[in-house]
Amino acid sequence: GFAKMPYRTLTVEFLNKFLPPQNIKFKDLEILRVTLAGRRKGKNKKITLDLTTKSNPRWHAAASTVNTATPASIIAQFLAQELMKKPGVFPPELIVPPKEFFRELQKRGMKLSIQPPALLLPLLPLLPS
């Protein structure tokens, strides 16, 4: 027969099989780049956003793992703190508070840069100080 085990324990034991061995040390960097191009007030504009993420030895996590898991974790914490109260389903850009989100990314060592800086001015109210 099957052993009885709480679902949470079963899930943790199953997922732990996919973790890298503890003796592997990650020291890498990932840059997620988004380039936006379009027209504003009749002029061509282009803005590039880079999110730079380093591996986290304390979490035993490669940069790609940190870059994937951290935003999801922040959103889950926002939901638990009831920072997003609207009922229903929304795309992140319509429901996630941007200033708080970027602040939380920075607290976890992720760095956002925007080029050219002059195009940053309309975004300043959204970014953490």
JOUR-V754593 format. One record per residue. N is the residue number from 1. RES is the residue in three letters. PHI is phi in whole degrees, -180 to 180 (* if undefined). PSI is psi in whole degrees, 0 to 359 (* if undefined). D_FIRST is the distance of its C-alpha to the first C-alpha in whole Angstrom. Layout:
# JOUR-V754593
n:res:phi:psi:d_first
N:RES:PHI:PSI:D_FIRST
N:RES:PHI:PSI:D_FIRST
This chain:
# JOUR-V754593
n:res:phi:psi:d_first
1:GLY:*:182:0
2:PHE:-95:143:4
3:ALA:-77:141:7
4:LYS:-85:131:9
5:MET:-150:141:12
6:PRO:-59:145:16
7:TYR:-57:322:17
8:ARG:-63:315:20
9:THR:-63:316:18
10:LEU:-60:315:16
11:THR:-64:314:19
12:VAL:-62:314:21
13:GLU:-63:320:19
14:PHE:-65:312:19
15:LEU:-68:329:22
16:ASN:-62:337:23
17:LYS:-66:339:22
18:PHE:-97:358:25
19:LEU:-74:146:28
20:PRO:-69:158:31
21:PRO:-58:146:31
22:GLN:-64:339:33
23:ASN:-82:355:36
24:ILE:-83:128:37
25:LYS:-108:125:40
26:PHE:-95:134:40
27:LYS:-146:82:44
28:ASP:-139:178:45
29:LEU:-142:141:46
30:GLU:-131:138:46
31:ILE:-121:121:48
32:LEU:-99:118:47
33:ARG:-114:134:51
34:VAL:-124:126:52
35:THR:-116:125:55
36:LEU:-110:134:57
37:ALA:-137:140:60
38:GLY:-179:195:62
39:ARG:-117:138:65
40:ARG:-137:123:66
41:LYS:53:42:70
42:GLY:79:3:71
43:LYS:-118:144:70
44:ASN:-70:134:67
45:LYS:-131:150:65
46:LYS:-144:135:62
47:ILE:-135:140:60
48:THR:-122:128:57
49:LEU:-113:130:54
50:ASP:-118:128:52
51:LEU:-109:113:49
52:THR:-100:127:49
53:THR:-129:133:46
54:LYS:-105:157:45
55:SER:-61:158:42
56:ASN:-124:100:41
57:PRO:-62:326:41
58:ARG:-64:325:39
59:TRP:-90:354:37
60:HIS:56:49:36
61:ALA:-130:135:37
62:ALA:-70:161:39
63:ALA:-57:320:41
64:SER:-64:326:39
65:THR:-69:316:36
66:VAL:-61:316:39
67:ASN:-67:331:41
68:THR:-84:314:38
69:ALA:-82:327:36
70:THR:-62:310:39
71:PRO:-59:319:40
72:ALA:-63:320:37
73:SER:-64:318:36
74:ILE:-61:315:40
75:ILE:-63:318:39
76:ALA:-61:320:36
77:GLN:-67:321:38
78:PHE:-61:318:41
79:LEU:-62:316:39
80:ALA:-64:326:38
81:GLN:-85:1:41
82:GLU:59:37:42
83:LEU:-78:344:45
84:MET:-124:101:44
85:LYS:-105:351:44
86:LYS:-66:130:45
87:PRO:-74:150:43
88:GLY:114:189:42
89:VAL:-115:130:41
90:PHE:-138:151:43
91:PRO:-68:150:44
92:PRO:-54:322:44
93:GLU:-66:346:48
94:LEU:-102:352:48
95:ILE:-128:331:46
96:VAL:-79:128:46
97:PRO:-70:110:49
98:PRO:-63:318:50
99:LYS:-61:314:52
100:GLU:-66:321:49
101:PHE:-63:310:47
102:PHE:-65:325:49
103:ARG:-62:316:50
104:GLU:-67:323:46
105:LEU:-60:314:46
106:GLN:-64:322:49
107:LYS:-61:335:47
108:ARG:-99:15:45
109:GLY:86:10:47
110:MET:-93:135:47
111:LYS:-116:129:51
112:LEU:-105:130:52
113:SER:-129:149:56
114:ILE:-130:132:58
115:GLN:-129:141:61
116:PRO:-72:149:63
117:PRO:-57:330:64
118:ALA:-61:329:66
119:LEU:-77:354:63
120:LEU:-74:335:61
121:LEU:-51:313:64
122:PRO:-67:341:62
123:LEU:-91:349:59
124:LEU:-53:319:60
125:PRO:-63:340:59
126:LEU:-88:337:56
127:LEU:-92:150:55
128:PRO:-67:149:55
129:SER:-89:*:58
